[in-house]
Each structure stands twice: as C-alpha cells, then as structure tokens.
Amino acid sequence: MLDLFNPEPDSSQNLLPHDGEVHYYGHVMPLAQANYYLERLLTTIEWRNDEAIIFGNLIVTKRKVAWYADKPFSYTYSRTTKYALPWTPELLELKQLAEERTGETYNSCLLNLYHSGEEGMAWHSDAEIMLKKNGAIASFSFGAERNFGFKHKESKEVVSVFLEHGSLLVMKGTTQTHWLHRLPPTKKVTRPRVNLTFRTIVEQ
C-alpha cells in the first residue's frame, strides 16, 4: 500500500545528473527487522578504531570500522591495510538481500560505526585499485538517519540524499571516477549509525 504522505523512492531513478549511477531504494525491510540488525551489528561485529596515515602522521579516528569477506582479502586505503574476517550470519543475510535488490554480486563488506552525528566522513571516492572497476557498491544504513552528499569532481555539482534506518543505496558505473561522496557531521544527531558497504574485491 502506497503511503501518500511518505512514498517510497523510485529505485529506478538515477540520483546523479550524469557521469555515474546512484539508486536509492529507501526502506528495504520492516522497522522491527531494521532494529534487529542494528542491535546485532552493534554487538557482534569486531569493531576497531579506524587508522589512516595522513602527511606521515598516524591518525586514529573515533569512528570504528570492520572488514568482512568471502576470504581474508587485504584491503588498503589511506596507507593502512586491513584483513577481512569471515562473514557473520547477519552479514550473509544482508549480503543476499543486497544482491537480490540490486541484481549485483558482492564478495566483501566494509562497515562503519558512527557513534553520533559529530562523526562523519570527508569527501572521497571508493576507487582503490583492488575494487572491481565500475563495480557496484551497495550501502545499507541502520540507526541514526543522516544526509549523504555527492559532489562532481569537475563541475562541483552537489547532490544529497537522506539515508533512512533500514535503507539501501547503490553506487555503480562511473560514479567513483567522476564523483566524490561524504557523510557530513551534524550536532543535531546524537544516536549511532551503522553503515555497511558491500563491494567486490578483484584478486591481483
């Protein structure tokens, strides 16, 4: 039944005007199921503070990360390397749901835990050499609802989308080549948010 006051987004619509594809599916599960996954992800994932080497200095973020996959892939970004852990039952369930909804396949998942709105992610693109070129990245959001932004690398055009609890977004095509994305910080949000990005690693 369509809720005229809160219609689900049209997932066939490309949110980007050109040079890439981003599709937002909105809620892909009932609220109770989204609450269940949030609780399980907060308590069963092996969270670690993220680390990056910037201008030769080791930076440890408040934001926490985890990395899971079909096999113990190594994954390097910001000049630090992580090794994937084996899937949990909940991650396998969400991987299957992402594959069913997006029509793509994934072999790994990078997770981020933002404890409050004061934690975010600066402009970047997911274009690491080990990722499948122009491959799809499926992004689940659980917990606090946050704005998510895209900025074209040349024209500086900006597109934003509000990511809801229990929602799914997919980036594919040449999105990572031409667009940056970010999670801007906000003091208005005090609850945690868990983000899962299912990806495809190509073994070198």
N, C-alpha and C positions, 0 to 999 in steps of 0.2 A: 504493500500500500504506500503510495507517494504522500509524503508529508509536505503540504504546500507551503508551510512556514519554514521548513528546514529540509529542502530537497537534497538528495544525494547528488554529488557532482557527476558530470558526464565523463566517464573514464576514457572515452574515445577522443575527447578534446585534447589537443596539444596545447599546453600552457605557454610554450615558447613561441614567439612570432616567427622565428627562422633559426637555422643552424643547429638544430637539435630537437629532441623529443622528450617531453616530461608529461606524464599522465598521472592524475590524482584520482584514486578510487574512493576516497572517503572511507567511512566505516566499512570494514570487511568482516565484522563479527559482532555479535551482541555485546552489550555493555558488561554483562556478567563474565563472559569469556575474556574480554579485554582486561578486566580486573584480575582474573585468574592468572593470565600470562604476566601481567605486571608484577604480581606478588611472587610468582615462580622465578622470573628473571632477576628480581632484586635479591632473592635468597639462594639461588642455586648456581648462578654464574660466578666464575672465578675472576672477580673484578680486580684490576690493578690500576694505580695511577698512571696516566699516560706520560711518556717521556719524549722529548724532542731535543735535538741539538740545533740551536739557533745562534749563528755567528760564533760558533765554537763553544758556546755555553750549554750545559745540560739544564733543560727546563723541565720541571715536574709539575704537571697540571693538577688542579683539584678534580677535574673531570676524570672519570675512570673508564677504562676500556677492557675489552676481552676479544679474543680471536678464536673462532672455531671453524672446522672444515672437514672435508672427506678424509684428508690425510694431514700429517703435520707440516703443511706448507710453511715456508718462511715468507714473511711479508715485511717489506722495508718501506718506511716513509719517514720524513723529517730526520733522516740519517740514523734511525733506530730500527732494529729488527725484532719481530715477534714471531713465535712459532705457534701454529694452530693447535688447539685442543680438540679432542673428539666430541662429536655432537652430543648434546643432551636430548632427552625425549621431546621436550618442548620446542627446542630449536628445529628438530626434524619435522615436527608438526607444522611449524611456521614456514619452514622451507617449502614443504609440499603445498601449503596454501599460496605462497608467493608464486610458485611455479604454475599452479592451476589458474590463478587470476591473471598472470602476465603472459603466459604462454612461452616463458623462457626457462632455462635450467641454470642452477647455481651450484657451486661446489664449496662455498666458504661464506662466512659471515663475520663482519666486524661490528662489535657492539659498543655503544657509548652510553655512559650513565652521567647525566647532568643532575646534580643534587638540588639545584634551584635555578631560577631564571638568570641569576648572576653569572652562571657558567654558560658559555656558548662556544661557537666555532667561527674563526675568521674566514674571510673569503679564500677559497681554494677550489681546485678541481681534482677529481679522483682519476688521475692519469698515470699512475705508477706503471712501470714497464711490465710488471708481472700480471697486470689485469688484461683481460681479453679486450682488444682494441674495438671500440664502439660497442662493447658488450653492455647488456642491461644491468642496472643496479636497482634492486628492489628494496625500498626503505619502509620499515614498519615503525610506527610511533606509539608508545604507551606512556600513560601518565599525563603530566602537565602538557597542555596544548600550547604550541609555540608557533610563531611566524617563522617561515623559512624563505630565504631570498635567493634569487638568481641574478647575476649581472653579466652582460655580454662583454667579452674581453676587449673588443674593439669599439663598438658603438656606445658602451656603458649603459645600455638599456637595462632596466631593472624590472623583474617580475617577482611577486611574492605570493605565497600560499600559506593558509593557516592549517597546520597539521593537527588533526584531532586524535584523541585517545582511541586506539584500536583501528587506526587508518593505515592505508598503504599508498605509497607513491613510487613510481618507477621512472628512472632516467635512462635514456638509451640513445642509440645513433651517435651523432657527433656532439652531443651535449657537453662532454668533458673537454673536447677540443676547443669549443668556442665560448663556453660559459663557465663562470665561477659560481659557487654557491656558499651559503653561510647560514648559521643559526645565530641571529643577533641576541646579545644579552638583554635582559629586561629585569628591573627590580619589582615588576608587578607580579611575577610568578614566584611562589615560594615552595611549590611541590616538585618532586623529582620527575625527570623524564628519562625513559629508556628508548634508545633508537637502535634498530637492527638494520644493517645494510648487507643484503645478500648479494654476492659477487661471483664472478668466475675468474679463477686464477689459471693462467696458462703456464705449464711447466716448461722451463727453459731447457 
